[in-house]
Amino acid sequence: MTTSTILTQLSRSRMNWNAAGRWAREQYPLYILIVLLVIAGLTTDVFFTPRNLANLVLQTSVIGIVTLAQFIIVLTGGIDISVGSVVGLSGVLAAGLFNGSSVPIAIGVAILVGAAVGAVNGYLTAYRGLEPFIVTLGMLALARGLVYAYTEGAPIQPAASDFRAIATSTVFGFPVLGIIWLGLALVIAFVVRRTVFGRRVYALGSSKVAARASGIPVQGTLIAVYTLAGVLVGFAGFLLAARVGAGTPTAGNLYELDSIAAVVIGGASLAGGKGRVFGAVVGTLIFGVISNLLILLNVSTYLQDAFRGGLILLAVILTSIHFRNRRNASKMLEA
């Protein structure tokens, strides 16, 4: 082995160690999750039982899919605060239209509703130049109003006897809902990291002006992002209705806050252009573990809301510190 070969291998090894070190420094959400799991194991004997872990997966799977939708929108520098209401709307329509007599039709209805809402949000944002927050705020009120008008405040029972099958089935003891969530996470991770469309999404979040100058179809990409997010949210609406066994008018309440918080605590920047699907999944698990643990400890629901709010503030602080440190490091390298 020549000296040049040895030097080349040492250089590659050093680069790999540096990359691993950078990855480890950026995984503070994962460290938070590990600490929470340790605390959960020390404070209650029930947390790590198979039954409770299965319940935890069921509790986090639907909001996890909604978080994936929120994640791809946040990557573009946008935000969607209508996701909770769209979950409710797609759920009640899936259970109510055609009397909820067919599960495939119910899934199709939910996805079409979500896609339609997402396309409208995307059109108003991309072609009319409206702020995503304002557009989705209006859609939040509209969708929730339609939910209450359609249900008159009462749950809608679907006629299909197997409507809940997807929410109650397991594979080797692991809930199918969890498999669907993690499968969709892998798909979204591939799309945003390994496709031209994904690179366009990151480019939009970094700078729409630069993206347009480089030939990226900004408007078309935005509509595609919001429509894809709507498909995910609509499907989540069906899954939530299947889990509950009915389309409820309050379904999806506060999902907009939980999904945004999970994306942020997962390391994404609300300014756009930064974030990983892995972080969004970990952020969802963090909120799921906290909610599950507080229930096991019989903590008041009011205090649970306070813990959720405190975690959101912590997420914002940690994310801002993280990105500030990265900017400072970049400036030092440039200097």
C-alpha positions, -999 to 999 in steps of 0.1 A, spaced: 0 0 0 15 33 -11 18 64 10 -7 83 -11 -33 55 -7 -28 56 31 -32 94 31 -63 92 9 -79 66 33 -70 87 63 -86 118 47 -118 99 39 -119 86 74 -115 121 88 -143 134 66 -166 106 77 -159 113 114 -165 150 107 -198 142 90 -208 119 119 -199 146 144 -220 172 126 -250 148 124 -246 140 161 -246 177 170 -278 183 151 -298 155 167 -309 174 198 -346 164 192 -334 127 194 -316 134 227 -348 150 241 -368 119 231 -343 96 247 -344 116 280 -382 116 279 -382 78 275 -358 74 304 -380 96 326 -411 77 315 -394 44 324 -384 57 358 -418 73 367 -442 46 357 -441 8 353 -468 9 327 -452 30 300 -431 2 284 -458 -24 284 -467 -37 249 -503 -25 254 -493 11 262 -466 12 235 -493 1 210 -516 29 223 -488 54 219 -483 44 183 -520 47 177 -521 81 193 -492 95 173 -498 80 139 -525 103 126 -509 135 139 -477 121 125 -491 120 90 -505 155 95 -470 166 106 -455 152 74 -479 174 55 -470 204 76 -433 196 71 -433 199 33 -452 232 35 -428 246 60 -399 236 38 -412 261 12 -414 289 39 -451 285 42 -475 274 70 -509 257 71 -531 263 101 -561 247 85 -549 211 87 -569 203 119 -601 215 103 -594 197 71 -588 165 91 -623 170 106 -640 178 73 -624 149 54 -633 125 83 -670 134 85 -674 134 47 -657 100 45 -681 86 71 -711 104 58 -711 105 20 -726 74 4 -735 65 40 -700 54 46 -709 20 31 -675 13 14 -641 18 29 -623 24 -5 -649 50 -14 -645 66 20 -607 68 15 -612 83 -19 -636 109 -6 -612 119 22 -582 122 -1 -602 142 -27 -615 166 -1 -580 171 13 -565 175 -22 -591 200 -32 -585 222 -1 -548 219 -6 -550 230 -42 -571 260 -33 -546 270 -6 -518 266 -30 -535 285 -58 -543 315 -35 -507 315 -22 -489 309 -55 -510 328 -80 -527 355 -59 -497 363 -38 -516 359 -5 -498 351 27 -501 314 36 -511 322 72 -540 344 61 -552 319 34 -551 289 57 -567 309 86 -597 315 64 -597 279 53 -596 268 90 -628 287 97 -645 276 64 -637 239 69 -647 238 105 -679 256 97 -687 231 70 -680 203 95 -705 217 120 -731 225 93 -728 189 78 -729 171 112 -751 195 131 -728 189 160 -734 151 162 -710 123 152 -717 105 119 -717 67 121 -705 50 88 -725 19 76 -695 -2 66 -688 -29 92 -651 -29 84 -647 9 87 -625 5 117 -605 -25 105 -575 -5 94 -573 12 128 -576 -20 148 -554 -43 128 -518 -52 138 -489 -69 121 -469 -90 146 -484 -69 174 -475 -35 157 -505 -13 147 -511 -10 110 -516 28 115 -480 30 127 -468 11 96 -487 35 74 -473 65 91 -437 53 90 -441 41 54 -454 76 44 -425 91 62 -401 71 41 -419 81 9 -418 118 18 -381 115 28 -373 100 -5 -393 126 -24 -378 157 -7 -342 143 -6 -338 123 -38 -360 138 -65 -360 170 -86 -393 180 -70 -377 178 -35 -347 199 -45 -372 225 -59 -390 225 -26 -359 233 -6 -349 259 -31 -382 277 -27 -377 278 10 -342 292 7 -352 320 -17 -381 322 -41 -364 349 -61 -333 328 -66 -354 298 -74 -374 317 -100 -342 331 -115 -328 295 -118 -358 284 -139 -378 266 -112 -416 268 -117 -423 285 -84 -461 287 -87 -465 251 -100 -443 237 -73 -462 256 -46 -495 242 -58 -481 207 -60 -467 210 -24 -500 222 -10 -520 196 -29 -497 168 -17 -500 181 18 -538 181 14 -538 145 2 -519 135 34 -542 155 56 -573 141 39 -560 105 44 -553 113 80 -589 125 84 -601 91 73 -577 73 95 -588 93 125 -625 86 117 -616 49 114 -598 49 147 -627 66 165 -653 46 145 -672 78 135 -668 111 119 -668 136 148 -672 173 144 -643 181 168 -619 158 151 -585 174 144 -589 202 170 -555 218 177 -537 195 151 -524 227 135 -505 237 166 -493 202 174 -480 196 138 -463 230 136 -446 224 170 -435 189 160 -420 202 128 -402 230 147 -389 208 176 -377 184 149 -353 210 137 -370 226 107 -369 263 102 -402 282 98 -383 305 74 -381 275 50 -354 256 33 -341 236 63 -354 204 79 -355 166 77 -383 141 78 -365 122 105 -367 153 127 -404 157 120 -410 120 131 -389 125 162 -408 157 170 -441 139 167 -429 111 190 -417 137 216 -452 151 218 -468 117 218 -446 105 247 -453 136 268 -490 133 263 -490 96 270 -469 100 301 -490 128 315 -521 107 311 -504 77 328 -495 100 357 -531 114 360 -520 149 353 -548 174 348 -557 181 312 -552 218 319 -517 211 330 -512 190 299 -520 220 278 -494 240 298 -468 213 292 -475 214 255 -472 251 254 -439 250 273 -426 224 250 -434 246 220 -415 275 235 -386 252 242 -387 240 206 -385 275 193 -357 285 216 -336 254 208 -342 258 170 -333 294 171 -301 287 190 -292 258 166 -296 279 135 -278 309 150 -248 286 159 -248 273 123 -248 308 109 -220 318 132 -200 287 122 -205 295 85 -194 330 90 -162 318 107 -154 294 79 -160 322 53 -137 345 73 
